[in-house]
């Protein structure tokens, strides 16, 4: 009866609900993030499938492993990136590139779990994603604390369903199920909500438990959201064409614009997915197209955040499942390569204009400063105001810290 699925979030419809209906005394309460947080919000651009580091942030021109793309100069002397990231090349003084990110997870599902939570999958416990941790650390507003655009995001695990991502499948269309059902007016909606609260209260008193409380919290969040003027943050049509155009017409590009609007409206964590990077075949043609989407969306996002005075307080991270093999297979593709991946960061306390880590001439080995995923997550946690050593208990009584070990990446912040 009590599903963790966020579809529950929007079943009551949109109406002019009274303020007392929005936030009853049972509404979710959370602790504010640490005052020392440099990043008040975080936007993750997730390269779904695993982007080729060699064809984006760490090119190897003139080598057999480098493939057919050229490397172009950037705003940083001596630093080059793929020819298909020309806009980001011009903005490299805002960006820090990690060229030596490494893990052992070469399976997509396991790798995405790791790259969202900082933990490898382990039997008997579901770790919370970074987005859910951030959402749980902020005071709740009318909008969800974690929004995932054009992708599923990652769940809240032991934190509870109330911190799971609110999924927007298509950023270019309206958020679904936010209008009153046919034949239901505001008065009837109020009556239904009052009846639901009575039934929910009785059920909770009799059964209790975290799933029941999570369900109640989700519905109360939904009611707050549906009656809030802040819903306008999801309406991209209100943006002038001059603002929308640089992001590009793609769902990813417009998702980046939506991320900016949501952060501006107080949402602390937004993830935007760009799917299609699992390039086992026809790698170069596919990466060329994907890179154009990434280049437009991320560069416009950085410019827009900076122009609105939000970049210093908004951490932007571009990362994916894992890297791709330096060797090119018989189908013109690159296979899974968790040994080496690349990530790019900007804003939110990041020292831009630098490259950290180095690979050898063919991209086969890390030769300088290997960075494990827990290192990245410990650094991110500090930036967004999470205590890396805070311990939470699983249902089985197992203690789990926010971050699975690791060390802060020296020089990145």
Order of alpha helices (4+ residues) and beta strands (2+ residues): alpha-beta-beta-beta-alpha-beta-alpha-alpha-beta-beta-alpha-alpha-alpha-alpha-beta-alpha-beta-beta-beta-beta-beta-beta-beta-beta-alpha-beta-beta
